């Protein structure tokens, strides 16, 4: 799966039918579209007519058409085409397979482990700090995009190993379900997050092209833990099921709500658009927060 | 849904056990599906079965041990999460047969298992994790708590798929922890790692088993557990004189067990009747080779000789067969130039035996080899 920035693509075929989707800017499909378009203006009678496929609905469907049927390609933002590169033939067609948007694992830890992680979170309340978002300029405390508190120290605790070792055992089924290669996945980062009254995280992708480190994220996991009965409402993880898109303001994209259930882990591909719905915690007590152990894996 | 599940790899030795279990499963009319988990590096070349559903799982290069049981937690976990079965799972060892159908379904949180009479029942604690004994003290480094009492149960087990998914990763993780620890590198410790890890995982998740005799030892008497629906033949079966009548480790696959001598126990007699019924049914179902046909050896067959016996292996089907002296002679003559009658004549001259006896032996050998794919007949 490409980590390159996504561009919105609209193609128009003979007869006037148009289709919209999103593709990584380095996608061979995008190159094929431009190559076919260029070839149609200077037809080579010896060149083969190629079958092209354009992914729709996040890869769950595809529009197939002959290269000669392509009338125009609109991209947002504009994509630079190298005029020095002759369009001799279409690049290989890439057909996206259909994979799950996310995987849910209930009872991820044993009940005693689950209780002890919550105790660890409560004991370390003083070490939680305000969360931020990563931009090209570095870490930013942008409270219009995200509000929560984070404990980075879990990375050096025994819980780091507990989570990653348990997760590693699950990769044999998580990775194929998400279209990832289990054998190449290695741990990257882990953190403990507390979300209390009014906290949220607006739609985003975890592998945004903001720095070399973040762009390497391939698999995201979120483990929920909280007191029982649950002392807050809201806080659902909203997983966007449309094709990964860097424009999270697209409200037309369908989402699946994954409620925060104690001792449940959710895993998804890091370039999946997702958000955290607003948490409502009437007590405002730290111990009543929606806690998550969240982290990432990357390819070795 | 009811799933009867057993775990194997794709080595040839597992095929006769798997087919025997399949035969008995079918014969007693067991409800549901029979699932053979096959840990393999070649998932596109699974063993073939008439009724069992073969499911490929990853072949683990590390922690794989030497036997299919040792791959069981990994295979079960992969199957449970990837295929998402829903219902009751009867987990059995490959070396067992059905003598009656299992009719009991289980609900989540209510597994049922065979009592393990030999397991210690000492007070659990740091020095005695889960009641397993002092040599498992290292488990306290791997567990949030070890003062939990494990149930004294063993395979076979009836468990709901949701419970299986709940404990699967922990079962596998503790299994690795036990396998990796030098304190239990002796054979009994390794053999029990799978069961102990399962029990510890269940204890951690608060899963308590009801005990029920699901299986009886085939070297014993059926009266010791008259309602047990399964027979296990992991131990040798003896005759009335104490001689070994059947031992799975030395059994020559696809052959009858000597019917002239009775097993000392009624369960052993049941088992011998089952395996001989399996072999007879297999022979009956075989296509018969015509006497004027020309059998030749299938090129992919691998051969090996030990004294006067020949071992044939067909890796693509996961099959192997041992041939005795006569069988080896038949095999050598299958070069495509001789007809079946010609082979019989050659052997009759060589062994100076009755033509009818020779013909029966040759036909039995050829039909068996042909049915398994070791021969090409034209």
HADDOCK unambig.tbl for C-alpha pairs under 7 A between the chains (distance, minus, plus):
assign (segid A and resid 107 and name CA) (segid B and resid 166 and name CA) 5.78 0.50 0.50
assign (segid A and resid 110 and name CA) (segid B and resid 204 and name CA) 6.08 0.50 0.50
assign (segid A and resid 110 and name CA) (segid B and resid 205 and name CA) 5.70 0.50 0.50
assign (segid A and resid 111 and name CA) (segid B and resid 205 and name CA) 6.36 0.50 0.50
assign (segid A and resid 112 and name CA) (segid B and resid 144 and name CA) 6.07 0.50 0.50
assign (segid A and resid 113 and name CA) (segid B and resid 144 and name CA) 5.84 0.50 0.50
assign (segid A and resid 166 and name CA) (segid B and resid 169 and name CA) 6.83 0.50 0.50
assign (segid A and resid 169 and name CA) (segid B and resid 169 and name CA) 6.19 0.50 0.50
assign (segid A and resid 170 and name CA) (segid B and resid 169 and name CA) 6.92 0.50 0.50
assign (segid A and resid 172 and name CA) (segid B and resid 78 and name CA) 6.55 0.50 0.50
assign (segid A and resid 173 and name CA) (segid B and resid 78 and name CA) 6.17 0.50 0.50
assign (segid A and resid 173 and name CA) (segid B and resid 81 and name CA) 6.32 0.50 0.50
assign (segid A and resid 173 and name CA) (segid B and resid 82 and name CA) 5.49 0.50 0.50
